[in-house]
Amino acid sequence: MSISRFPAKLIPLLTITLLLFNLLAPVSIAFAQDADPPPAPPPSEEVVVEDQPVEEAPAEEEAAVEEENVEAPAEPEKPGDETDEEPTEEEAQVEEEAEASDEPETDGEPLEEEPTSEEEPADGEEASQAQEEQTEANAPEAEGEAATPEEDNPVAEAVEALDEADAVLLDEEGEALAMATQEAAEALAAPDPQFCPAGLSFGDVGCGASHANMADAIADALTAAASGISGTIFVESGNFDYSGINDVILLDGFNNNTSLTIQGNADGGGTTTFTTAFLVGANANNIFSSLTFNDVTFDAGVVVTGTTGDLSFNDVIANADGGADAISVSNHDGAVSLDHVTANNTFSASDGADIDNAVTGSNASVTVTNSTFNGFVNNGLLVNSDGEINISNVTANGNGESGLDLNNSTSSTEADITLDGVTANNNQQGAGLQITSFGDITLDNVTANGNLDNGAVLSNPGGSEPNSIQVSNSNFNNNGTNGTYTGLEINTTGSITLNGVSANDNTGNGAQLFNLGSSNNAAVNVFNSNFNGNGLAAINSAGLSIQSKGAITLDGVSASDNVGSSGAYGANLGNPLGNPAPVTITNSIFNNNVGRTSFGTGLSVFSGGQISLNGVQANLNGSAGGQGTGASINATAGPPVDVSISNSNFDGNFGDSNITTGLLVSTGGTITLDTVTASGNTSTSGTTYGTLLSNTFGPDNDQQVNVSNSSFDNNTGSSDGTGLYISSYGNVNLWGVSASGNSTYGVFISILSGPNDVSIICSAIQNNGDTGIFVGGGGGDLTILSTDTSGNGVSPLTTVIVANTTIGTTNCNPGPGDDKPRDGKHVPLDPKDPTTIVLDLYPHSVTFPPMNLLECEGFVRSLFFASELPGELNEGDTFLRALKMHIEGCEIPEGGMFTIGFDIPATEQDNEFAVLVWDGSTESWVEVPGQMTEDGRYTVTWPTTGIFVLVTR
């Protein structure tokens, strides 16, 4: 911007006017002249204005005069006062040439007389004269008219003053703009970029000139860089819509390894907007130590290509349309960081941000924080790097392909990818998150919900060593409405750890974890996570699917209510390559998984290593058109290994055809069950087994089957319904088993090698439709002690190829010297302090009060069957467990109270419990008030000994 034909004698006036204008914003004004250069202004001296008497003004004007801060001295106080002097001849000539307006008057008379021509101007005269002219311009125009201050507009006033002086304002192309117009005012107010060397701020002495376009400011920066000088191009707030070169802003040719910052909002006035495209390296590559964009808006996107050095975008808004990217970084050699960046799709833009710094092998990182990339035709955030990628507090929702697509698999080192606080929801194709890495992948507090394809796909199968994938506190729900897709899919050669993960209501699998390619048999661990309601569109679905070469551990997992159009799994776990990798599952639930036509299985495990379940529920799984299984445990993939299951339930599973099983176990090793229920399983047109156990899948090494304190009741099938079916190469031992009310057999035992023995002790095998106990093969001995086999429809016992059969009784309540800890304990009681007895198989306890006598013993034993109770329970109460206690050798002291505690497994704690005590005088059950403790025990206190039963309601 420039001004021509500027009379030299108006310099004092314009100086003051522009000083006032510069209070609003720095401007760039070039002066041109018609004739000789103007003389330099005289040196200024400090002008001291003393208090002067003021003539009284008319009342109606007093307020206006006071508001405008105008003082009218009665008479001049010193000769140098410019109000007493007339202008010089040269000044008069300038005033004649300019079209000056008449001075305003007060009461129809001038405020002061014009100075005489003989008086010489004093020091500071020109500044005083300009001050008086500004004061006169603000005075009322006529007598009696109150002064109304107009809206402050320094730019308009400056333009009007220049117009009165016959000045000419030039635009960026050198064309004249008419003065005193809105166009001229806007031109003066337009952003003026200025380059400042490092260490200087906008407007400091030592900065370059303020320019009308970015091209000139970039040229200043380029000149400085050639001398090794780094710096900042400051740009004022406002719309910057023209650079001077082909309607784009070009940043090219920097090759001196200096740093450059483009700093918007230099004047603090708001937003700096580049309305034309900003291109870096379009014609010539750049070599920076760093290039930084701060506090700017790219209204037509920004493109960086072929540039070296650290690249940063901070507090940036990037808009793009016409198929371009909002932010495009390609062929970049150096780290890239984005912080507080918002990318907007204004019209059919491709990617929110496309960042590629993988081409040079520098292994430089990419970091994106506190940023948003929503609603683009393709990806929200696309990163291709050979260094670490760190993403935190980023949102990428509603994009046409992936929300975030991150790849650093070409790295020559182990470069990790880390996400924290990331949201990628409702993206249309691809995954909400698509991540491929050469290093570890870590996700924390990540959400990928409602995407039309997969929620998240994480892969790092490469690398010189196995790399891990960890996901915590994250959600991958409701994905896959385009078809059959997975909430969370992981493929790695290293370990996998999920903690606090939710993958629910996806159309395919909830979570699919795969590390079969591991070279070091890396483990898969899943803790405190949910995989429920998946598979609405899948043929065969699973809430949780794991294929691993290493150990698998689940704790606190729920995989329930999954559905398949053909079959469905709650959890399908496998390490089938023959590795002796164990599978351990604790405190987990696999209920209500239903396949419409083929199968419904709560838990399926196929492993070459030992399998252990504790605190597992697999209930109500099945298929209306096929078979149902609570849990299928298969340890046949490797050498013979053991299977142990405790404190678990496999009840109410159902099927329409083939075989329905509450619990199915296959192995070549020992099978141990303790405190297991597999009851109420049904098949409407097939065979049902409450539990089917087989350890015949290996060499004949006399591996045993041991079952204690477990129930297999009321299992029914149209062709066969068996409570407990066992096929073994070794001995079979049953202790405290209930197998009653089944439609065919209570217990069916087949010994396939021998001679091997069978023992059934302290059990109840009653009221089965056909045979209570069937034992066949092996040629070993059969021992049945203290076992109730009454009420069976055909026979209480059938044997085939059994050497010797012994039927008798035994003490089911052993004392201290008995090696069978099924039931009771005798303990000497302390005469001074309370004594607690804890049972072994169930950690139920009784605390006795001090008994005041030596030689006093307490006795506690458990009762496992309702048939052992002295009377029927009240209607609505269901037997769970019971115990009997008494004291020997002493009496209960006055005020003595007993505390009885029943241990409640985690899988049962959702029930409503009550404890009843038998009242022999009324032959009825009396409820004892109780409560659940924080450690999972239901406790009561009572003043007498007796029989106490724990029931559910």
Backbone hydrogen bonds, N-H to C=O, Kabsch-Sander energy under -0.5 kcal/mol:
donor,donor_aa,acceptor,acceptor_aa,energy
3,I,30,A,-3.8
4,S,168,V,-0.9
6,F,32,A,-1.3
10,L,7,P,-1.7
11,I,8,A,-1.7
14,L,10,L,-2.6
15,T,11,I,-2.8
16,I,12,P,-1.8
17,T,13,L,-2.3
18,L,14,L,-3.3
19,L,15,T,-2.1
20,L,16,I,-2.2
21,F,17,T,-2.2
22,N,18,L,-2.9
23,L,19,L,-0.8
23,L,20,L,-0.8
24,L,21,F,-1.8
25,A,21,F,-1.5
29,I,27,V,-0.6
30,A,1,M,-0.8
32,A,3,I,-2.2
48,V,46,E,-0.6
49,V,47,V,-0.6
50,E,48,V,-0.7
55,E,72,A,-1.2
61,E,58,P,-1.4
62,E,58,P,-0.9
62,E,59,A,-0.9
63,A,59,A,-0.6
65,V,61,E,-2.6
66,E,62,E,-2.4
67,E,63,A,-2.6
68,E,64,A,-2.2
69,N,66,E,-0.9
70,V,65,V,-1.9
71,E,69,N,-0.5
74,A,53,P,-1.1
81,D,78,K,-1.9
84,D,81,D,-1.9
85,E,82,E,-1.0
86,E,116,T,-2.7
92,A,88,T,-2.7
93,Q,89,E,-2.3
94,V,90,E,-1.9
95,E,91,E,-2.3
96,E,92,A,-2.1
97,E,93,Q,-2.1
98,A,94,V,-2.2
99,E,164,E,-0.9
100,A,95,E,-0.6
100,A,98,A,-1.6
106,T,109,E,-1.9
109,E,106,T,-1.7
116,T,84,D,-1.1
119,E,116,T,-0.6
125,E,122,A,-2.1
128,S,124,G,-2.3
129,Q,125,E,-2.9
130,A,126,E,-2.4
131,Q,127,A,-2.1
132,E,128,S,-2.3
133,E,129,Q,-2.5
134,Q,130,A,-2.3
135,T,131,Q,-1.9
136,E,132,E,-2.7
137,A,133,E,-2.0
138,N,134,Q,-0.9
139,A,136,E,-1.2
145,E,142,A,-1.7
146,A,144,G,-0.7
157,E,153,N,-2.4
158,A,154,P,-2.6
159,V,155,V,-2.6
160,E,156,A,-2.5
161,A,157,E,-2.5
162,L,158,A,-2.4
163,D,159,V,-2.4
164,E,160,E,-2.4
165,A,161,A,-1.3
166,D,163,D,-1.9
167,A,162,L,-2.7
168,V,4,S,-1.2
169,L,177,L,-1.0
170,L,2,S,-2.9
171,D,175,E,-3.2
174,G,171,D,-2.0
177,L,169,L,-3.7
185,A,181,T,-2.1
186,E,182,Q,-2.7
187,A,183,E,-2.0
188,L,184,A,-2.2
189,A,185,A,-1.6
190,A,186,E,-0.8
190,A,187,A,-0.8
194,Q,234,F,-2.3
195,F,209,A,-0.5
196,C,232,T,-2.9
198,A,230,S,-2.6
200,L,197,P,-2.1
204,D,201,S,-2.6
207,C,204,D,-1.9
208,G,195,F,-3.4
211,H,193,P,-2.5
215,A,243,S,-1.1
217,A,213,N,-1.2
218,I,214,M,-3.1
219,A,215,A,-2.1
220,D,216,D,-2.0
221,A,217,A,-2.1
222,L,218,I,-2.7
223,T,219,A,-2.4
224,A,220,D,-2.3
225,A,221,A,-2.5
226,A,222,L,-1.7
227,S,223,T,-0.6
227,S,224,A,-1.1
228,G,225,A,-2.3
229,I,224,A,-2.5
230,S,228,G,-0.6
231,G,259,S,-1.8
232,T,196,C,-2.8
233,I,261,T,-3.1
234,F,194,Q,-3.2
234,F,232,T,-0.8
235,V,263,Q,-2.7
238,G,271,T,-3.6
240,F,238,G,-0.5
240,F,273,T,-4.0
241,D,239,N,-0.8
245,I,248,V,-0.5
248,V,245,I,-2.0
249,I,277,A,-2.9
250,L,248,V,-0.6
251,L,279,L,-2.2
253,G,284,A,-0.6
255,N,253,G,-0.7
257,N,287,I,-1.9
258,T,287,I,-0.6
260,L,290,S,-2.2
261,T,231,G,-1.5
262,I,292,T,-3.2
263,Q,233,I,-2.5
263,Q,261,T,-0.7
264,G,262,I,-0.6
264,G,294,N,-2.9
266,A,235,V,-2.4
268,G,265,N,-1.3
273,T,238,G,-2.8
273,T,271,T,-0.6
274,F,297,T,-3.2
275,T,240,F,-1.7
275,T,273,T,-0.8
276,T,240,F,-0.6
278,F,301,G,-1.6
279,L,249,I,-3.6
279,L,277,A,-0.6
280,V,303,V,-3.1
281,G,251,L,-2.1
281,G,279,L,-0.5
286,N,306,G,-1.2
287,I,254,F,-4.5
288,F,308,T,-3.0
289,S,258,T,-2.1
290,S,258,T,-0.8
291,L,310,D,-3.0
292,T,260,L,-2.3
293,F,312,S,-2.4
294,N,262,I,-2.9
295,D,314,N,-2.2
296,V,315,D,-0.5
297,T,272,T,-2.5
298,F,317,I,-3.1
299,D,274,F,-2.6
299,D,297,T,-0.8
300,A,274,F,-0.7
301,G,298,F,-0.9
301,G,319,N,-1.0
302,V,326,A,-1.7
303,V,278,F,-2.6
304,V,328,S,-3.3
305,T,280,V,-2.4
306,G,330,S,-1.2
308,T,286,N,-2.2
309,G,333,D,-2.8
310,D,289,S,-1.7
311,L,335,A,-2.8
312,S,291,L,-2.4
313,F,337,S,-2.2
314,N,293,F,-2.9
315,D,339,D,-2.1
316,V,340,H,-1.1
317,I,296,V,-2.0
318,A,342,T,-2.9
319,N,298,F,-3.4
320,A,344,N,-1.5
322,G,347,F,-1.7
323,G,347,F,-0.7
323,G,348,S,-0.8
324,A,321,D,-1.3
326,A,351,D,-2.1
327,I,352,G,-1.2
328,S,302,V,-2.4
329,V,354,D,-3.4
330,S,304,V,-2.6
332,H,356,D,-1.7
333,D,307,T,-2.8
334,G,332,H,-0.7
336,V,365,S,-2.1
337,S,311,L,-2.6
338,L,367,T,-2.7
339,D,313,F,-2.8
340,H,369,T,-1.7
342,T,316,V,-2.4
343,A,372,T,-2.7
344,N,318,A,-2.7
344,N,342,T,-0.5
346,T,320,A,-1.9
346,T,344,N,-0.9
347,F,320,A,-1.2
350,S,324,A,-2.6
352,G,379,N,-2.1
353,A,380,G,-1.3
354,D,327,I,-2.8
355,I,353,A,-0.6
355,I,382,L,-3.2
356,D,329,V,-2.3
356,D,354,D,-0.5
357,N,384,N,-2.0
358,A,384,N,-0.5
366,V,388,E,-2.5
367,T,336,V,-2.7
368,V,390,N,-2.6
369,T,338,L,-3.0
370,N,392,S,-1.6
371,S,393,N,-0.8
372,T,341,V,-2.5
373,F,395,T,-2.8
374,N,343,A,-0.9
375,G,397,N,-2.3
377,V,349,A,-2.4
378,N,350,S,-3.0
380,G,402,S,-1.8
381,L,403,G,-2.0
382,L,353,A,-3.2
383,V,405,D,-2.8
384,N,355,I,-2.9
385,S,407,N,-2.9
386,D,357,N,-0.5
389,I,416,D,-2.1
390,N,366,V,-2.6
391,I,418,T,-2.9
392,S,368,V,-2.4
393,N,420,D,-2.2
394,V,421,G,-0.7
395,T,371,S,-2.2
396,A,423,T,-2.7
398,G,425,N,-2.2
400,G,376,F,-3.2
401,E,378,N,-3.2
403,G,431,A,-1.0
404,L,432,G,-2.0
405,D,381,L,-2.8
406,L,404,L,-0.5
406,L,434,Q,-2.8
407,N,383,V,-1.9
408,N,436,T,-2.2
410,T,385,S,-0.6
411,S,408,N,-1.4
415,A,413,T,-1.8
416,D,414,E,-0.5
417,I,440,D,-2.6
418,T,389,I,-2.6
419,L,442,T,-2.8
420,D,391,I,-2.3
421,G,444,D,-2.0
422,V,445,N,-0.6
423,T,394,V,-2.6
424,A,447,T,-2.9
426,N,449,N,-2.0
428,Q,399,N,-3.1
429,Q,401,E,-0.5
432,G,454,N,-1.9
433,L,455,G,-1.6
434,Q,404,L,-2.8
435,I,457,V,-2.9
436,T,406,L,-2.5
437,S,459,S,-2.4
438,F,415,A,-0.6
439,G,415,A,-0.7
441,I,468,S,-2.1
442,T,417,I,-2.4
443,L,470,Q,-2.9
444,D,419,L,-1.9
445,N,472,S,-1.8
447,T,422,V,-2.7
448,A,475,N,-2.6
450,G,477,N,-2.2
452,L,427,N,-2.9
455,G,486,T,-2.2
456,A,487,G,-1.5
457,V,433,L,-2.7
458,L,489,E,-3.1
459,S,435,I,-2.1
460,N,491,N,-2.1
462,G,437,S,-0.5
469,I,495,S,-2.2
470,Q,441,I,-2.5
471,V,497,T,-2.6
472,S,443,L,-2.2
473,N,499,N,-2.2
474,S,500,G,-0.7
475,N,446,V,-2.4
476,F,502,S,-3.0
478,N,504,N,-2.2
480,G,451,N,-2.7
480,G,453,D,-0.7
481,T,451,N,-0.6
482,N,452,L,-2.6
483,G,480,G,-1.8
485,Y,483,G,-0.7
487,G,509,N,-1.9
488,L,510,G,-1.6
489,E,456,A,-2.8
490,I,512,Q,-2.9
491,N,458,L,-2.3
492,T,514,F,-2.3
493,T,460,N,-0.8
494,G,467,N,-0.8
496,I,523,A,-2.1
497,T,469,I,-2.2
498,L,525,N,-2.7
499,N,471,V,-2.2
500,G,527,F,-1.9
502,S,474,S,-2.4
503,A,530,N,-2.6
505,D,532,N,-2.2
507,T,479,N,-2.1
508,G,485,Y,-2.8
510,G,542,A,-2.0
511,A,543,G,-1.4
512,Q,488,L,-3.0
513,L,545,S,-3.1
514,F,490,I,-1.7
515,N,547,Q,-2.5
518,S,515,N,-1.4
524,V,551,A,-2.8
525,N,496,I,-3.0
526,V,553,T,-2.6
527,F,498,L,-3.0
528,N,555,D,-2.4
529,S,556,G,-0.5
530,N,501,V,-2.5
531,F,558,S,-3.1
533,G,560,S,-2.0
535,G,506,N,-2.5
535,G,508,G,-0.9
536,L,506,N,-0.7
537,A,507,T,-1.3
538,A,507,T,-0.8
541,S,567,G,-1.7
543,G,569,Y,-1.7
544,L,570,G,-1.4
545,S,511,A,-2.8
546,I,572,N,-2.5
547,Q,513,L,-2.5
548,S,574,G,-2.9
549,K,515,N,-0.8
550,G,522,A,-0.6
551,A,521,N,-0.6
552,I,582,P,-2.2
553,T,524,V,-2.5
554,L,584,T,-2.7
555,D,526,V,-2.2
556,G,586,T,-1.7
558,S,529,S,-2.2
559,A,589,I,-2.8
561,D,591,N,-2.2
563,V,534,N,-2.8
564,G,594,V,-1.7
565,S,538,A,-3.3
566,S,539,I,-2.8
567,G,539,I,-1.8
568,A,599,F,-1.2
569,Y,541,S,-2.5
570,G,601,T,-2.0
571,A,602,G,-1.5
572,N,544,L,-2.9
573,L,571,A,-0.5
573,L,604,S,-3.4
574,G,546,I,-2.2
575,N,606,F,-2.3
581,A,579,N,-2.3
583,V,610,Q,-2.8
584,T,552,I,-2.7
585,I,612,S,-2.6
586,T,554,L,-2.4
587,N,614,N,-2.0
588,S,615,G,-1.0
589,I,557,V,-2.8
590,F,617,Q,-2.8
592,N,619,N,-2.1
594,V,562,N,-2.3
594,V,592,N,-0.6
595,G,622,G,-1.6
596,R,564,G,-2.5
597,T,566,S,-1.1
598,S,566,S,-2.9
599,F,566,S,-0.8
600,G,627,Q,-1.7
601,T,568,A,-2.8
602,G,629,T,-2.2
603,L,630,G,-1.6
604,S,571,A,-2.7
605,V,632,S,-2.9
606,F,573,L,-2.2
607,S,634,N,-2.7
608,G,575,N,-0.8
609,G,581,A,-0.7
611,I,642,D,-1.7
612,S,583,V,-2.6
613,L,644,S,-2.4
614,N,585,I,-2.2
615,G,646,S,-1.8
617,Q,588,S,-2.2
618,A,649,N,-2.3
620,L,651,D,-2.1
622,G,593,N,-2.1
623,S,654,F,-1.1
627,Q,598,S,-2.0
629,T,600,G,-2.4
630,G,661,T,-2.3
631,A,662,G,-1.3
632,S,603,L,-3.2
633,I,631,A,-0.5
633,I,664,L,-3.7
634,N,605,V,-2.9
634,N,632,S,-0.6
635,A,633,I,-0.5
635,A,666,S,-3.3
637,A,607,S,-1.7
643,V,670,T,-2.5
644,S,611,I,-2.3
645,I,672,T,-2.6
646,S,613,L,-2.2
647,N,674,D,-1.7
648,S,675,T,-1.1
649,N,616,V,-2.6
650,F,677,T,-2.6
652,G,679,S,-2.0
654,F,621,N,-2.3
655,G,682,T,-1.1
656,D,623,S,-0.6
656,D,626,G,-3.0
657,S,626,G,-1.8
660,T,687,T,-2.9
661,T,628,G,-2.1
662,G,689,Y,-2.2
663,L,690,G,-1.3
664,L,631,A,-2.8
665,V,692,L,-2.6
666,S,633,I,-2.9
667,T,694,S,-2.0
668,G,635,A,-0.6
669,G,641,V,-0.9
671,I,704,Q,-2.1
672,T,643,V,-2.4
673,L,706,N,-2.8
674,D,645,I,-2.2
675,T,708,S,-1.9
677,T,648,S,-2.0
678,A,711,S,-2.3
680,G,713,D,-2.2
682,T,653,N,-2.5
683,S,716,T,-1.2
684,T,655,G,-2.3
687,T,658,N,-2.3
688,T,720,D,-2.5
689,Y,660,T,-2.6
690,G,722,T,-2.8
691,T,723,G,-1.4
692,L,663,L,-2.9
693,L,725,Y,-2.9
694,S,665,V,-2.2
695,N,727,S,-1.7
697,F,667,T,-1.9
698,G,696,T,-1.0
701,N,699,P,-1.7
705,V,731,N,-2.1
706,N,671,I,-2.7
707,V,733,N,-2.6
708,S,673,L,-2.2
709,N,735,W,-2.2
710,S,736,G,-0.6
711,S,676,V,-2.5
712,F,738,S,-3.2
714,N,740,S,-2.3
716,T,681,N,-2.2
716,T,714,N,-0.5
718,S,683,S,-1.0
719,S,686,G,-2.0
720,D,686,G,-0.9
722,T,688,T,-2.5
723,G,745,Y,-2.0
724,L,746,G,-1.9
725,Y,691,T,-3.0
726,I,748,F,-2.9
727,S,693,L,-3.0
728,S,750,S,-2.3
732,V,757,D,-2.2
733,N,705,V,-2.7
734,L,759,S,-3.0
735,W,707,V,-2.4
736,G,761,I,-2.2
738,S,710,S,-2.6
739,A,764,A,-2.4
741,G,766,Q,-1.9
743,S,715,N,-2.2
744,T,721,G,-3.0
745,Y,721,G,-0.5
746,G,771,T,-1.9
747,V,772,G,-2.4
748,F,724,L,-3.0
749,I,774,F,-3.1
750,S,726,I,-3.2
751,I,749,I,-0.5
751,I,776,G,-2.7
752,L,728,S,-2.8
752,L,750,S,-0.6
753,S,728,S,-0.5
758,V,781,D,-2.8
759,S,732,V,-2.3
760,I,783,T,-3.0
761,I,734,L,-2.5
762,C,785,L,-2.3
764,A,737,V,-2.9
765,I,788,D,-3.6
767,N,790,S,-1.7
769,G,742,N,-2.9
770,D,744,T,-2.7
771,T,744,T,-0.8
772,G,795,S,-2.6
773,I,796,P,-1.4
774,F,747,V,-2.6
775,V,798,T,-2.6
776,G,749,I,-2.1
777,G,800,V,-2.3
779,G,801,I,-2.0
780,G,756,N,-0.6
782,L,804,N,-3.5
783,T,758,V,-2.5
784,I,806,T,-3.6
785,L,760,I,-2.3
786,S,808,G,-2.7
788,D,763,S,-2.4
789,T,787,T,-0.6
792,N,789,T,-0.6
793,G,768,N,-3.2
794,V,770,D,-3.7
795,S,770,D,-1.7
798,T,773,I,-2.7
800,V,775,V,-2.2
803,A,780,G,-2.5
806,T,782,L,-3.0
808,G,784,I,-2.6
812,C,810,T,-1.0
818,D,815,G,-1.5
823,D,820,K,-0.5
825,K,860,V,-2.3
827,V,858,G,-2.4
829,L,856,C,-3.4
835,T,848,F,-1.9
837,I,846,V,-2.7
839,L,844,H,-2.9
841,L,821,P,-0.7
844,H,842,Y,-1.9
845,S,901,G,-2.5
846,V,837,I,-2.0
847,T,899,T,-2.8
848,F,835,T,-3.7
848,F,846,V,-0.6
851,M,830,D,-1.3
852,N,831,P,-0.7
857,E,888,E,-2.6
858,G,827,V,-2.9
859,F,886,H,-2.8
860,V,825,K,-2.0
861,R,884,K,-2.3
863,L,882,A,-3.1
868,E,865,F,-1.8
869,L,866,A,-1.6
877,D,874,N,-2.0
878,T,952,T,-2.3
880,L,950,L,-2.0
881,R,950,L,-1.4
882,A,863,L,-1.5
883,L,948,F,-2.6
884,K,861,R,-3.0
885,M,946,G,-2.2
886,H,859,F,-2.0
888,E,857,E,-2.8
896,G,893,P,-2.1
898,F,942,W,-3.2
899,T,847,T,-1.8
900,I,898,F,-0.5
900,I,940,V,-2.6
901,G,845,S,-2.8
902,F,938,Y,-2.7
903,D,901,G,-0.6
904,I,936,G,-2.8
908,E,905,P,-1.9
909,Q,905,P,-0.7
909,Q,906,A,-0.7
911,N,908,E,-1.9
913,F,911,N,-0.6
914,A,951,V,-1.8
915,V,928,V,-0.6
916,L,949,V,-2.4
917,V,926,V,-2.8
918,W,947,I,-1.8
919,D,924,S,-3.1
920,G,918,W,-0.8
922,T,919,D,-0.5
923,E,919,D,-1.5
924,S,919,D,-1.4
926,V,917,V,-2.5
928,V,915,V,-3.0
931,Q,939,T,-1.8
933,T,937,R,-3.0
936,G,933,T,-1.7
938,Y,902,F,-2.6
939,T,931,Q,-2.6
939,T,937,R,-0.7
940,V,900,I,-2.2
941,T,929,P,-0.6
942,W,898,F,-2.2
946,G,885,M,-1.2
948,F,883,L,-2.8
948,F,946,G,-0.5
949,V,916,L,-2.6
950,L,881,R,-3.7
951,V,914,A,-2.8
951,V,949,V,-0.5
952,T,878,T,-1.9
953,R,912,E,-2.0
